Amino acid sequence: MTFELDLLATPKSVPELRHHLRALDFDVLLCATELLTNVIDHLGEGTPVTVRVTGTPHGHTRVEVTDPDARVLPVLLPAAGTAESGRGLALIDALARRWGVDQGADHKTVWCELAAPGRQSEVPVR
């Protein structure tokens, strides 16, 4: 399974992405839209991104969002109980076997790997 979509990161693109991924597991949709939303929130609306969903050799699902800013990196921070935002990476951290960032000279890819639907992950790799 391989899915790839180039789009501009806008609030309108979030439901569009969900529509394209509707046949996949809910956790995949949630992680993909959270990673896209992080681009909107931290780099700004209209940022060009590429969203990829692929299978791994180990039977997991890998979700990637690539954007053109190698300098702004995601940071997992604890969200205050009353905060209205700041939980996106915490969700990804809780759902994914592992997640990370691959940096290039002119881009970065934030990714996460999820266990196959209906299959518990072994011990999470962090």
Salt bridges, closest charged atoms under 4 A:
GLU4 OE1 - ARG52 NE 3.36
GLU16 OE2 - HIS20 NE2 3.97
GLU64 OE1 - ARG52 NH1 2.98
GLU64 OE2 - ARG62 NE 2.64
ASP67 OD1 - LYS108 NZ 2.94
ASP69 OD2 - ARG71 NH2 3.32
ASP93 OD1 - ARG126 NH1 3.79
ASP102 OD2 - ARG62 NH2 3.46
ASP106 OD1 - HIS107 ND1 2.97
GLU113 OE2 - ARG62 NH1 3.17
GLU113 OE2 - ARG98 NH2 3.18
GLU122 OE1 - ARG97 NH2 3.26
GLU122 OE2 - ARG119 NH2 3.24
